[in-house]
Amino acid sequence: MSLLDRIRWKRTLRTPSSERLLGVLDGRDAVAVDLHFLADGSVAGTVTVVDGCGVDRATVPALLERIDDDFLPGVDLDDDRGEGSVTFTVVWATGAESFESARRS
């Protein structure tokens, strides 16, 4: 089984115009994806790859294609016309943590 086939995706947030996905690889957080669905039909995404997770720079193009194919059926990474297209920003992180605002009693 390939590295990309071993990533298990969890949707952690969904709004009418955005989604957040978390990719878990071998029991560890490996990839976070934020997708923003724009009014013109295109999608802007930020993909954060955690260093040391097993996804290297050479794997990123295939990872982006997999995200496009699996989660964005109405747009195409290879579409250069601007309509129905997707663009990704890839960020490399040394770690990730979640923080929530403190609730007052």
N, C-alpha and C positions, 0 to 999 in steps of 0.2 A: 504494500500500500504506500502510495507517495506521501510526501510530507503534507501537501495541500489536502489530500484525502483524509488525513488524520486530524485536521483542524475541525473542531466541533463548535458550531456557532450558536450563540444565545442572543436573542433580541432583548436588550435591556431598557430601551426607551423607544416610544413611537408617538409622534404627533402628526397632525395632518400634513406637515411639510418637512418632516425629518425623521430619521431613525438612527439609533445607536446599536451597534452589534459588537459583541465580544467574542473573539476567537480563542478557544482553549486548546492547547496542544500538550499532550501528555500530562494533563492535570494542572497545567499552569497557564495563567493569562499570557497570551502571545501577541494578539493583534486586537486593536480597537478601531472600529470604523464608525465615523459620523457621516451620514448622508443627508444632504439638504436638497429638497426637490424644489426647483425654481419655477417661477411663473411661465417662463418660455419653454418649459418641457425638458430642460436640461437638468443635470444633477451635478452638484459640487460635493466632493467627498474628501475627508481627511482620514488617512490610514496611519495609525500609530503602531509601529512594530517595536516590541520590547527586545532590546539587545540580549543575545544569548538564548533566545527562545527556539532557535533552529531555523528561522527564516532569515536568509541572507540576502544581500543586494541582488544577486543573480536570480533569486526566486521571485522578486517583487513583480516583474511584468506578468508572470503567470498568476500570481496572487491577485493582482488587479483584474485580470481577465476573469478569474474565478468569481470574484465579487460581482463584477459586471454581469456575468452569465447567470449566477445563482440568485441575485437580489435585485437586479435592475432590468427586468425584461423589456421595458419600454424605451430604453436608451442603449447606445452602443459606444463602447470605448473607441472603436475605429471610425466613428462618424465625425468627419471634420467639417461638416456643414454648419455646426452650431446648434441646430435644432435636434432635440432628442439625443444630445451628446452628453458625455460625462467627463469630468476632469477630476483628477486626484492630486492631492498634496500628500506626500509620504514623509512622516516624521519618525526618527529613530529615538527611542527613549531608553534610559538606563533603568527605569523602574516606573511603576505607576501605583498610586494609592487613591482611594476615594475618601472624600471629606464631605461631611454634611454640616449644615448650620445647626447650632445648638438650639434645642427647643426650650423655651422658657416655661416654667411651671406657673 
